[in-house]
Amino acid sequence: MRTIETTITITEDGRMTAPAPSGVAPGRRKVVLVLADEPERTHRPQRRALPLTQNGRLAENVTLSREELYDDTGR
């Protein structure tokens, strides 16, 4: 028995697909699935450039809060 962590795709008609790891022989297998409550995000948050002054220093109004550094609001 082997534990495999991967991402599956569930199609509109209810079928599930997942890549098989290398070294696993073809055939029907019994599996146990644990589905996350929320679907996986299809995009990764983009990192933003730090706001620097012309001489390369951080601007005075920069707080370096998470909201300023990453767009991870899920929108």
N, C-alpha and C positions, 0 to 999 in steps of 0.2 A: 504494500500500500504506500502511496506517495501523496504528499500535500503539494498542490500547485496553486499559486496565486496568479490570476490572469484577469483580463477584462473580456467580458462577453458582450455580444450584441443581440438584442431582442428585436426581431423584425415586427412589422405591422400585423403579420399573420400569426404571431406568437411563437415563431421559431427562434431558437437560441443558437448562436454560432460562437466558437472560440477557437483560437489557434491551439493545436496540439504540440506539446513540448517534444523536442527531438528525442529519439530513442524509445518512443512509445509505439508499440505495434498497432496496426489498424484493427478495428473491430468494435463491437458494442461493449460499453463499459458502464458499470454502475457508479454514479457520482453523487455527491452531496453538495448542494449549492447554498451559499449564504448570500443573499442579495442585500446590498446597502439600501437604506431608506430612500436616499436621493440618487437620481441618475448622475453619473460622472460628468463633470464639466467638459465640454469639447474644446475649450480654449484655456490657455494658461494666462495668468495675469502678466501684463507687460510691465517691465521695469521702466521707470522714468529716469531721465537724466537729472542729476542734481542741479538746482539753480545756482550757478556760480556768477560772481561779478567778473568784470573784465580782467582783473588781476588774479583770477583763479580761486578766490576765497568764497566761502558760502555767503549768500546774501543774508543780511541781518534778520529778516523776517522768517527765515527757515527754521522750522521746529523739528524736522526729521521724523514726523509722526508716520505711522504705518500708512495712513491715508495719503500722505504726500509722496511716499516712496512707491507704493504698489496700488494698482487698480484692481483690488480683489473684492469688489463689492458684488460680483456675480452678474453685473449688467453687461 
